[in-house]
């Protein structure tokens, strides 16, 4: 029986194998009264869901009957149906219609489609046409729509950052910077902004037209931040970058604090531990012919090396015993990877042992963490490898004495890799970095191996050289004075409390040059009764604490005051005393603490931007303009940030 609601829109033909749509001339097959094709036709062509509400069904039924009979329904009846349908629809949340620029930006920046691929794809064109969009026929027009959407989102970020910096709460930011070279051998500069709430704002890529020394780096950073409404001197507490000499010089000449990447320090420590330096003097190489490539690379090196000059060049090579083991391990891996027949023999034993195929992995010489990945997979498949080598009459390649060395390397590098991953988290700050490095050093010391102890010493030296001790000491104190005094780091030193008072004064007055003081020195005598057992100095502190509390409560919320003076050391000292006694930070110290907590220990966020950039500027998309590259990288980071917030 024709009881399905779908038959309100179809009429069966005489042979009962087809049905005529009453809304269009289309004939749909319905053998055996199968209505699946009819339902799909209504949903995809006429946008009708037969399972919708009765009000919607009645509205569609009225329009269908008028179509089939050729008689128009009365105007009042049609208006009543439309009003009821609108009222029913308004009960649900309707998503706003996306612009064509946003759709094209997601296809290009988020999904990785090329502009040419989007323009030439008939499937994309037809899909957009069904939704009511008209895709332009030229690549230039498609890119212009993407750039228009980019301009809109860029203006939104400019407004957001400007409001963030000028808000009454006194938010301050930190910045991470780094340099990247594309596949076209063009250099770009990446600037990322971080807040105390661990929000990240990618400001895109800036093309570097020529030399990029310390002065040029400062100009690029200042101009980029100024474009987004951020004052470099007063709104940025610190800048984090890796440690080339050009960045060190930039840090010395910058008004902001400079933090050098902890992950890069770990990388250098591992190289010092597992590699030996072969020194070649410049004098010995004077008579050696130099190629054009070497000339260009030496010119770039001299450009970056503005601060330090050396007549020696160091070539890093693995130490002999480790180099021998790794060389033999790589030889076995290549033995199976380069021959499909040998790999089949290996995979038979792997599937027997693990139930699935697992391939051997080879490391990249410039990435120490890839060496750990290679070692872990090799040790996991060692039994299968031994059996496969015996089957292939190549058992002589196996060296059993190499296994303990590989296990030792894995034992040392595994906690190091985990520490680097923890330091690279977006919510990491200088406090968590201190805890992570302490745990890492303790774990390596517990291994009690000469190589692990050597790595500990190298880590302590490299991290100490890059550690911004005043910044970290002040943050540790503002986080917990008791921990700062009682729980000293076993590996690194902190500044004294006296030094921190002056340092906090300079830092606060740079970030908040017009902030009114919330305290006034007391000139009257203390008339309060001294309780028994309380010293005179403690009584004075308590008296000042009470005065300070009253002054803090009396400050207007909008921060307006006629006495707009900078904070002095005496006020900072008294606020430190109040903090120690009550355990509660004053508004000034709380504002400074929030600014300090935004500083990042690594420049990993810029490396994430470069990963995005490498996908945007590839062999397929190598002819994009600098403006297009910046827009696509910016939009990709924007969509990632929006998806995380959703």
Buried (B, 14 or more C-beta within 10 A) or exposed (E): EEEEBBBBBBEBEEEEEBBBBBBEEEEBEBEEEEBEBBBEBBEEEBEBEBEEBEBBBEBBBBBBEBBEEEEEBEEEEBEBBEEBBEEBEEEEEEEEEEBBBBBBBBBBBBEBBBBEBBBEBEEBBEEBEEEEBEBBEEBEEBBBBBBBBBEEBBEEBBEBBBEBBEEEEBBBBBBBBBBBEBEEEBBBBBBBBBBBEBBBBBBBBBBBEEEBBBBBBBEBBBEBBEBBBBEBEBBBBBBBBBBBBBBBBBBEEBEBBBBBBBBBBBBBBBBBBBBBEEEEEEEEEEEEEEEEEEEEEEEEEEEBBBEEEEEEBEEEEBEEEBBBBBEBBBEBBEBBBEEEEBBEBBBBBBEEBEEEEBBBBBBEEEEBBBBBBBBBBBBBBBEBBBBBBEBBEBEEEBEEEBBEBBEBBBBBBBBBBBBBEBBBBEEBBBBBBBEBBBBBBEBBBEBEBEBBBBBBBBBBBBBEEBBBEBBBBBBBBBBEBEEBEEEEBEBBEBBEBEBBBBBBBBBBBBBBEEBBBBBEEBEEEEEEEEEEEEEEEEBBBBBBBEBBBEBBEEBEEEBEBEEEEBBBEEBBBBBBBBBBBEEEBBBBBBBBBBBBBBBBBBBBBBBBBBEBBEBBBBEEBEEBEBEBBBBBBBBBBBBBBEEEEE
